[in-house]
């Protein structure tokens, strides 16, 4: 097997997998950032916003979490591909849209999926903040802005870190599904390499090693962030 992997690497598929890993990270990071924004806004609405908006957020989280991730990707892709193609033809951006449309679909899909879980993660984090701290901040004359940035947000992110880590790991693995709409990330690169070299086991083992490396490294980042960011907060956890 080692000789087979070395042979595959000599044919240049190692670089193709690494380029796929870069795309996987790009889609995961940008999609996760979108998911966090959705999660914070949704959690704020469900915690202290109007009831009607809170109901809409609940519908969004229930629907997205109930539908398979692959179906969401297909709905976004096939639901917009014709309109995007017509727009690209009108603007003479055919090449650019062909190259980046699957990536944009991937980012939006990962963002919507991650956001549906992040809403509950951040809602739980907001509810974990002791109400007495907010009342004490009001009592000493802190403004709403000061309470938000000095008390609410630091503790919210601290409490949300473990749950956010879980959402991130799921988002990272969900990027493999985007290969089915043409995006060349790790999984798609492995499929192409397997077809070209007729060595599927070697290519899929290499892809698995890349996913493991990224997942393990990001796990370490979250652990370090929890230790450093939570300095001085553990007494409240």
C-alpha positions in Angstrom: 0.0 0.0 0.0 2.9 2.4 0.8 4.3 1.8 -2.7 0.9 2.5 -4.2 0.5 5.8 -2.3 4.0 6.9 -3.3 3.2 6.1 -7.0 0.0 8.1 -6.7 2.0 11.0 -5.2 4.5 10.8 -8.0 1.7 11.3 -10.5 0.8 14.6 -8.9 -2.4 13.7 -7.1 -0.9 14.7 -3.8 -0.9 18.4 -4.9 -4.5 18.0 -6.3 -5.6 16.7 -2.9 -3.8 19.6 -1.1 -5.6 22.1 -3.4 -8.8 20.3 -2.5 -7.9 20.7 1.2 -7.5 24.5 0.7 -11.0 24.6 -0.9 -12.4 22.5 1.9 -11.0 24.9 4.5 -12.2 28.0 2.5 -15.8 26.6 2.3 -15.8 25.4 5.9 -14.4 28.7 7.4 -16.6 31.1 5.4 -19.7 28.9 5.7 -19.1 28.5 9.5 -18.6 32.3 9.8 -22.0 32.7 8.1 -23.5 30.1 10.4 -22.2 31.8 13.5 -23.7 35.1 12.4 -27.0 33.4 11.8 -26.7 31.6 15.2 -26.1 34.7 17.2 -28.9 36.7 15.5 -31.3 33.8 15.8 -30.4 33.2 19.5 -30.8 36.8 20.3 -34.2 36.9 18.6 -35.4 33.7 20.4 -34.1 35.0 23.7 -35.4 38.5 23.8 -36.8 39.4 20.4 -40.4 39.6 19.1 -42.4 36.4 19.4 -43.3 36.3 15.7 -39.6 36.5 14.7 -38.8 33.9 17.3 -41.4 31.6 15.7 -39.8 32.1 12.3 -36.4 31.3 13.7 -37.8 28.1 15.2 -39.4 27.1 11.9 -36.0 27.7 10.1 -34.1 25.6 12.6 -36.6 22.8 12.6 -36.9 22.6 8.8 -33.2 22.8 8.1 -32.3 20.3 10.8 -35.0 17.9 9.5 -33.9 17.9 5.9 -30.8 15.8 4.8 -27.8 18.1 4.1 -27.4 16.7 0.6 -31.0 17.6 -0.2 -30.4 21.2 1.0 -27.4 21.4 -1.3 -29.4 20.1 -4.3 -32.2 22.5 -3.6 -29.9 25.5 -3.5 -27.9 24.3 -6.6 -30.7 23.2 -8.9 -33.1 25.9 -7.6 -30.7 28.7 -8.7 -28.5 27.3 -11.4 -30.7 28.4 -14.4 -31.0 32.0 -13.1 -27.3 32.2 -12.3 -26.5 30.8 -15.8 -28.8 33.4 -17.5 -27.2 36.2 -15.4 -23.7 35.0 -16.3 -24.6 34.9 -20.0 -26.0 38.4 -19.8 -22.9 39.8 -18.1 -20.4 37.7 -20.0 -19.2 36.1 -16.8 -19.7 32.6 -17.9 -16.2 31.3 -16.9 -16.2 33.0 -13.5 -19.7 31.9 -12.6 -19.0 28.3 -13.7 -15.9 28.2 -11.5 -17.3 29.8 -8.4 -21.0 29.0 -8.4 -20.5 25.5 -6.7 -18.3 27.2 -4.1 -21.0 29.9 -3.4 -23.6 27.2 -3.1 -21.4 25.3 -0.7 -20.8 28.4 1.5 -24.5 29.2 1.6 -25.4 25.5 2.3 -22.8 25.1 5.1 -23.9 28.5 6.5 -27.6 27.6 6.6 -26.9 24.1 8.1 -24.4 25.3 10.6 -26.6 28.3 11.6 -29.6 26.0 12.3 -27.5 24.3 15.0 -25.6 27.4 16.1 -28.9 29.1 17.1 -29.4 26.6 19.9 -25.7 26.6 20.9 -25.7 30.4 21.3 -29.2 30.4 22.9 -28.0 28.0 25.5 -24.8 30.2 26.0 -26.9 33.3 26.5 -29.1 31.6 29.1 -26.1 30.4 30.9 -25.0 33.9 31.8 -26.1 34.6 35.4 -28.9 37.3 35.3 -27.4 38.8 38.5 -24.4 40.0 36.5 -26.6 42.0 34.1 -28.6 43.5 37.0 -25.4 44.4 38.8 -24.0 46.1 35.6 -27.2 48.1 35.3 -27.0 49.1 39.0 -23.5 50.5 38.6 -24.6 52.5 35.5 -23.2 50.5 32.6 -24.7 51.4 29.3 -26.3 48.7 27.0 -23.2 48.8 24.8 -20.9 48.3 27.8 -23.0 45.4 29.1 -23.0 43.8 25.7 -19.2 44.0 25.1 -17.9 43.6 28.6 -20.3 41.0 30.1 -22.6 39.3 27.6 -20.4 38.6 24.6 -17.3 37.4 26.4 -19.3 34.9 28.4 -21.5 33.9 25.5 -18.6 32.9 23.4 -17.0 31.1 26.3 -20.1 29.0 27.0 -20.6 28.5 23.3 -17.1 27.2 22.5 -17.7 23.4 23.1 -21.0 23.4 21.1 -19.4 25.6 18.3 -16.6 23.0 18.1 -19.2 20.3 17.4 -20.9 22.4 14.8 -17.5 23.1 13.1 -16.6 19.4 12.9 -20.0 18.6 11.3 -19.6 21.5 8.8 -16.1 20.3 7.9 -17.4 16.9 7.0 -20.5 18.2 5.2 -18.2 19.9 2.6 -17.7 16.4 1.2 -21.3 16.5 0.0 -20.7 19.6 -2.1 -18.4 17.5 -4.4 -21.7 16.2 -5.9 -22.4 19.6 -7.5 -18.9 19.9 -9.0 -16.8 21.6 -6.4 -13.3 20.2 -6.3 -12.6 19.8 -2.6 -10.9 16.9 -0.9 -13.5 14.3 -1.7 -13.9 15.3 -5.3 -10.2 15.4 -5.8 -10.0 11.8 -4.4 -12.8 10.6 -6.7 -11.0 12.1 -9.7 -7.7 10.7 -8.7 -9.3 7.2 -8.1 -10.8 7.2 -11.6 -7.5 8.3 -13.2 -5.1 6.0 -11.3 -7.5 3.1 -10.7 -6.2 3.1 -7.1 -9.4 4.1 -5.1 -8.2 2.7 -1.8 -5.0 4.8 -1.8 -6.7 8.0 -2.8 -9.5 7.6 -0.2 -7.0 6.8 2.5 -5.1 10.0 1.6 -8.4 11.9 1.7 -9.3 10.4 5.0 -5.8 11.4 6.4 -6.4 15.0 5.3 -9.8 15.2 6.9 -8.3 13.7 10.1 -5.4 16.2 10.1 -7.7 19.2 9.6 -10.2 17.9 12.2 -7.5 17.1 14.8 -5.8 20.5 14.2 -9.0 22.4 14.6 -9.9 20.4 17.7 -6.6 21.6 19.2 -7.4 25.2 18.2 -10.7 25.0 20.1 -9.1 23.4 23.1 -6.5 26.2 23.2 -9.1 28.9 22.7 -11.2 27.4 25.5 -8.2 27.5 27.9 -7.0 31.0 26.9 -10.4 32.7 26.3 -11.9 31.2 29.4 -9.1 32.6 31.7 -10.8 34.2 34.6 -14.3 32.8 33.7 -14.0 29.3 35.0 -15.4 30.3 38.3 -18.7 31.1 36.5 -18.8 28.0 34.4 
